[in-house]
Amino acid sequence: MRASTWMLLAGIGSAFALGLGCDKSKPPEPAPPSRETTSETATPARSAGSLAVSKPAPERVVAIGDLHGDLDATRRAFRLAGAIDEKDAWIGGKLVVVQTGDLIDRGDDDRKVLDLVERLKGEAEKAGGEVVALVGNHEIMNNELDFRYVTRGAFSEFADVSPKDDGIAYAAAKLGAPERGRAAAFLPGGPYAQMLARRPVVARVGDSIFVHGGVLPKHVKTGLDGINEDARKWLLGEKRTPPKELTSEDGPLWTRMYSAAPGASECAVLDETLKALNAKRMVMGHTPQKPDINPACNEKAWRIDVGMSKFYGGQIQVLELRGDTVKVLKEGAPAK
């Protein structure tokens, strides 16, 4: 059995016992179990360097925020971006779409959303474009068997997934029948964990940094390539415990330093981070914005989670970047 499976089993009870909310304005999402750094999880300092997941500036980039298990919202967001047609086929050509994580939880369509985005990655590549899908905190919660935001319909979507590994089978068997297929899918080494292993935590396109929560100076010092690689290895089942950057409250998937209500001190931290990365802006999801996508810190932070899923009832909006021009696109708004 993979060592990571043993560690996850130890946290199953505590993960389901918690009944906390998601946003910081409400009770926070779970403090991850036992975040102590071991000799295996400790990551030596790495040079910030240039992100391996880094793309030259294309003519047009569109960023899409949290979609939370809503297939209809996902389709509408990609259509608004000019990426797909009414049959969900890629028509974006050389367009680059960046989706900043949290494709799952709160809605019934988790598997359909994950599968659609994965298919579009391949179609975009063939057309000379790209879909860069990031992991969010809700993906990692599921990898740790924290299923508290999973709907009944989203459990049933994975009912046909069978463990291919004895350790995963043992872990899944400890859960109730509705959860077993999802556990087999998302436990490190499982098929959907392997899918997520191909998705970065942080990516750069042109002079913009994309991340679910936010990048802080200490993450740059640790090394963003290293964070991406450590996440990949854990999701594949090659590391014993998740990297602390994936689970800590001030990690790239969880921090709300720039996405909540940043003041002068938070904006100074962002300035320091962007300077270290020689970047102009950071684009993030994670914290719902009302009513629209909006900037902070002199337009150096763009907050793009507008609660597009049915759960939040938000409007479909995406962020378009063309060189130094940044524009919010809204479904139903007249073209300018």
WOTA-V472093 format. One record per residue. N is the residue number from 1. RES is the residue in three letters. D_CENTER is the distance of its C-alpha to the mean C-alpha in Angstrom with 1 decimal. Layout:
# WOTA-V472093
n->{N/N}
res->{RES/RES}
d_center->{D_CENTER/D_CENTER}
This chain:
# WOTA-V472093
n->{1/2/3/4/5/6/7/8/9/10/11/12/13/14/15/16/17/18/19/20/21/22/23/24/25/26/27/28/29/30/31/32/33/34/35/36/37/38/39/40/41/42/43/44/45/46/47/48/49/50/51/52/53/54/55/56/57/58/59/60/61/62/63/64/65/66/67/68/69/70/71/72/73/74/75/76/77/78/79/80/81/82/83/84/85/86/87/88/89/90/91/92/93/94/95/96/97/98/99/100/101/102/103/104/105/106/107/108/109/110/111/112/113/114/115/116/117/118/119/120/121/122/123/124/125/126/127/128/129/130/131/132/133/134/135/136/137/138/139/140/141/142/143/144/145/146/147/148/149/150/151/152/153/154/155/156/157/158/159/160/161/162/163/164/165/166/167/168/169/170/171/172/173/174/175/176/177/178/179/180/181/182/183/184/185/186/187/188/189/190/191/192/193/194/195/196/197/198/199/200/201/202/203/204/205/206/207/208/209/210/211/212/213/214/215/216/217/218/219/220/221/222/223/224/225/226/227/228/229/230/231/232/233/234/235/236/237/238/239/240/241/242/243/244/245/246/247/248/249/250/251/252/253/254/255/256/257/258/259/260/261/262/263/264/265/266/267/268/269/270/271/272/273/274/275/276/277/278/279/280/281/282/283/284/285/286/287/288/289/290/291/292/293/294/295/296/297/298/299/300/301/302/303/304/305/306/307/308/309/310/311/312/313/314/315/316/317/318/319/320/321/322/323/324/325/326/327/328/329/330/331/332/333/334/335/336}
res->{MET/ARG/ALA/SER/THR/TRP/MET/LEU/LEU/ALA/GLY/ILE/GLY/SER/ALA/PHE/ALA/LEU/GLY/LEU/GLY/CYS/ASP/LYS/SER/LYS/PRO/PRO/GLU/PRO/ALA/PRO/PRO/SER/ARG/GLU/THR/THR/SER/GLU/THR/ALA/THR/PRO/ALA/ARG/SER/ALA/GLY/SER/LEU/ALA/VAL/SER/LYS/PRO/ALA/PRO/GLU/ARG/VAL/VAL/ALA/ILE/GLY/ASP/LEU/HIS/GLY/ASP/LEU/ASP/ALA/THR/ARG/ARG/ALA/PHE/ARG/LEU/ALA/GLY/ALA/ILE/ASP/GLU/LYS/ASP/ALA/TRP/ILE/GLY/GLY/LYS/LEU/VAL/VAL/VAL/GLN/THR/GLY/ASP/LEU/ILE/ASP/ARG/GLY/ASP/ASP/ASP/ARG/LYS/VAL/LEU/ASP/LEU/VAL/GLU/ARG/LEU/LYS/GLY/GLU/ALA/GLU/LYS/ALA/GLY/GLY/GLU/VAL/VAL/ALA/LEU/VAL/GLY/ASN/HIS/GLU/ILE/MET/ASN/ASN/GLU/LEU/ASP/PHE/ARG/TYR/VAL/THR/ARG/GLY/ALA/PHE/SER/GLU/PHE/ALA/ASP/VAL/SER/PRO/LYS/ASP/ASP/GLY/ILE/ALA/TYR/ALA/ALA/ALA/LYS/LEU/GLY/ALA/PRO/GLU/ARG/GLY/ARG/ALA/ALA/ALA/PHE/LEU/PRO/GLY/GLY/PRO/TYR/ALA/GLN/MET/LEU/ALA/ARG/ARG/PRO/VAL/VAL/ALA/ARG/VAL/GLY/ASP/SER/ILE/PHE/VAL/HIS/GLY/GLY/VAL/LEU/PRO/LYS/HIS/VAL/LYS/THR/GLY/LEU/ASP/GLY/ILE/ASN/GLU/ASP/ALA/ARG/LYS/TRP/LEU/LEU/GLY/GLU/LYS/ARG/THR/PRO/PRO/LYS/GLU/LEU/THR/SER/GLU/ASP/GLY/PRO/LEU/TRP/THR/ARG/MET/TYR/SER/ALA/ALA/PRO/GLY/ALA/SER/GLU/CYS/ALA/VAL/LEU/ASP/GLU/THR/LEU/LYS/ALA/LEU/ASN/ALA/LYS/ARG/MET/VAL/MET/GLY/HIS/THR/PRO/GLN/LYS/PRO/ASP/ILE/ASN/PRO/ALA/CYS/ASN/GLU/LYS/ALA/TRP/ARG/ILE/ASP/VAL/GLY/MET/SER/LYS/PHE/TYR/GLY/GLY/GLN/ILE/GLN/VAL/LEU/GLU/LEU/ARG/GLY/ASP/THR/VAL/LYS/VAL/LEU/LYS/GLU/GLY/ALA/PRO/ALA/LYS}
d_center->{27.5/24.5/24.5/20.9/22.0/24.8/22.5/20.3/23.5/24.6/21.8/22.0/24.7/23.2/19.8/21.6/24.2/22.0/22.1/20.1/18.2/14.8/15.6/17.6/20.4/20.8/20.8/17.6/15.1/16.6/17.6/16.6/19.8/21.9/20.0/23.1/22.8/25.0/26.6/24.1/21.0/22.5/21.3/24.1/23.7/22.8/23.6/21.0/22.3/20.5/17.0/17.5/14.5/16.6/18.2/21.4/21.5/21.9/24.1/21.3/17.5/15.7/12.3/10.8/9.0/8.0/10.1/10.4/12.7/15.0/16.3/18.7/16.4/14.2/17.6/18.9/16.0/16.4/20.2/20.2/18.6/21.5/19.4/21.0/24.3/25.4/25.2/21.5/22.8/21.5/23.9/22.0/24.0/22.7/20.1/16.7/13.7/10.4/7.6/5.0/2.3/4.8/7.1/9.2/11.7/14.6/15.7/17.8/16.3/13.3/14.9/16.2/13.0/11.4/14.9/15.4/12.5/13.6/17.1/16.5/15.3/18.7/20.7/19.4/20.3/23.7/24.3/23.5/20.2/16.6/13.3/10.6/7.3/4.5/2.8/2.3/6.1/7.2/6.6/8.3/10.8/11.8/12.4/14.6/16.3/15.5/16.1/17.4/15.3/16.0/18.8/21.9/21.2/17.8/19.7/22.4/20.2/19.9/23.5/24.6/22.4/24.8/24.2/25.4/25.6/28.2/25.9/23.2/26.1/27.6/24.4/23.8/27.5/27.3/25.3/26.8/27.2/24.4/21.7/23.0/21.6/18.0/18.6/20.1/17.1/14.3/16.5/16.1/18.2/17.9/17.2/13.7/12.8/14.5/12.5/9.2/11.5/12.0/8.5/8.4/6.9/9.1/11.0/14.3/16.0/19.6/19.9/16.4/13.6/10.0/7.3/5.2/8.4/11.1/13.1/16.5/19.7/19.6/16.4/18.3/21.3/19.6/18.4/15.0/16.1/17.0/13.7/12.0/15.1/15.3/11.9/13.2/16.5/15.5/13.5/16.7/18.8/20.5/19.9/21.4/18.9/15.2/15.2/15.8/13.2/10.4/12.6/14.7/14.9/15.0/12.3/9.7/7.1/10.1/12.6/13.9/16.6/16.3/14.7/17.3/20.8/21.2/24.8/26.8/25.8/22.0/22.6/24.7/22.0/19.8/22.9/23.3/19.8/20.2/23.7/22.8/20.4/22.9/20.4/21.2/18.1/14.5/12.2/9.5/8.4/8.5/12.3/14.2/16.8/20.2/21.6/19.9/17.4/19.1/19.6/20.7/22.5/24.7/21.9/20.1/17.1/15.7/13.9/12.6/11.5/14.8/14.4/15.0/15.1/18.5/17.7/17.6/20.0/18.7/19.9/18.1/17.4/15.7/16.4/18.8/19.7/23.1/24.3/24.7/24.6/21.6/22.0/20.4/21.0/21.8/22.7/26.5/27.2/30.0/29.3/30.6}
